[in-house]
């Protein structure tokens, strides 16, 4: 997408919280002394995906910003890439009655 100058933004980048308990993300978080949410946000950033996580809690908002002091390795990025289950979280725009 980058070569076409198209920016991609993640919608619900934390999977509505459903992926925060995934063992792989928890283990990577422990390795980097980060939360699973921070690992996910970092993965988005390193994948050149615009990420705007939502939170109303001040401590989580701060945590969401604290992702620039570590980097995921290529192997770790590939590991997270492999977690894709092709599951839609929101409405399917091709099958939605506007």
C-alpha positions as CSV (number, residue, x, y, z in Angstrom):
1,X,0.0,0.0,0.0
2,X,2.9,2.4,0.7
3,X,4.1,2.3,-2.9
4,X,0.6,3.5,-3.9
5,X,0.7,6.3,-1.2
6,X,-2.2,4.7,0.6
7,X,-2.2,4.8,4.4
8,X,-3.9,2.0,6.3
9,X,-5.5,2.7,9.7
10,X,-6.4,-0.1,12.1
11,X,-10.0,-0.2,13.2
12,X,-10.2,-1.5,16.7
13,X,-6.5,-2.2,16.9
14,X,-6.7,-4.1,20.2
15,X,-9.4,-6.4,18.9
16,X,-12.0,-5.0,21.3
17,X,-9.8,-6.5,24.0
18,X,-10.3,-10.1,22.7
19,X,-6.7,-10.7,21.9
20,X,-5.1,-9.2,25.1
21,X,-5.0,-12.6,26.8
22,X,-3.4,-14.4,23.9
23,X,-0.4,-16.4,25.3
24,X,2.0,-15.3,22.5
25,X,1.3,-11.6,23.1
26,X,1.6,-12.0,26.9
27,X,5.0,-13.8,26.5
28,X,6.3,-11.2,24.1
29,X,5.1,-8.5,26.6
30,X,7.0,-10.2,29.4
31,X,10.1,-10.4,27.3
32,X,10.0,-6.7,26.5
33,X,8.6,-5.7,29.9
34,X,5.4,-4.4,28.2
35,X,1.7,-5.3,28.2
36,X,0.1,-7.3,25.4
37,X,-1.6,-4.1,24.3
38,X,1.7,-2.4,23.9
39,X,3.1,-5.3,21.9
40,X,0.0,-5.1,19.6
41,X,0.4,-1.3,19.2
42,X,4.1,-1.7,18.4
43,X,3.3,-4.4,15.8
44,X,0.9,-2.0,14.1
45,X,3.5,0.7,14.1
46,X,6.3,-1.5,12.7
47,X,3.8,-2.7,10.0
48,X,3.3,0.9,8.9
49,X,-0.4,0.8,10.0
50,X,-1.8,3.9,11.6
51,X,-3.0,2.9,15.1
52,X,-5.2,5.0,17.3
53,X,-6.2,2.9,20.3
54,X,-9.1,4.1,22.4
55,X,-9.2,4.4,26.1
56,X,-10.9,6.6,28.7
57,X,-8.5,5.6,31.5
58,X,-5.6,7.9,31.9
59,X,-3.1,5.2,32.9
60,X,-4.0,3.2,29.7
61,X,-3.7,6.3,27.5
62,X,-0.2,6.8,28.9
63,X,0.6,3.1,28.5
64,X,-0.5,3.3,24.8
65,X,2.1,6.0,24.2
66,X,4.9,4.0,25.9
67,X,5.7,1.9,22.9
68,X,8.7,3.8,21.4
69,X,11.4,2.4,23.6
70,X,11.4,-1.2,22.2
71,X,11.4,-2.9,18.8
72,X,10.0,-6.3,17.9
73,X,12.4,-8.5,16.0
74,X,11.6,-9.8,12.5
75,X,10.9,-13.2,14.1
76,X,8.5,-11.7,16.7
77,X,6.7,-9.7,13.9
78,X,6.3,-12.9,11.9
79,X,5.0,-14.7,15.0
80,X,2.3,-12.0,15.5
81,X,1.5,-12.0,11.8
82,X,0.8,-15.7,12.2
83,X,-1.9,-15.0,14.7
84,X,-4.3,-13.8,12.0
85,X,-7.6,-15.7,12.1
86,X,-9.4,-13.6,9.4
87,X,-12.2,-12.8,11.8
88,X,-14.2,-9.6,11.3
89,X,-14.9,-7.5,14.4
90,X,-17.2,-5.0,12.8
91,X,-20.0,-5.0,10.2
92,X,-19.2,-6.3,6.8
93,X,-19.5,-3.3,4.5
94,X,-20.4,-5.6,1.6
95,X,-23.3,-7.0,3.5
96,X,-24.6,-4.0,5.4
97,X,-27.9,-2.2,5.0
98,X,-27.1,1.5,5.1
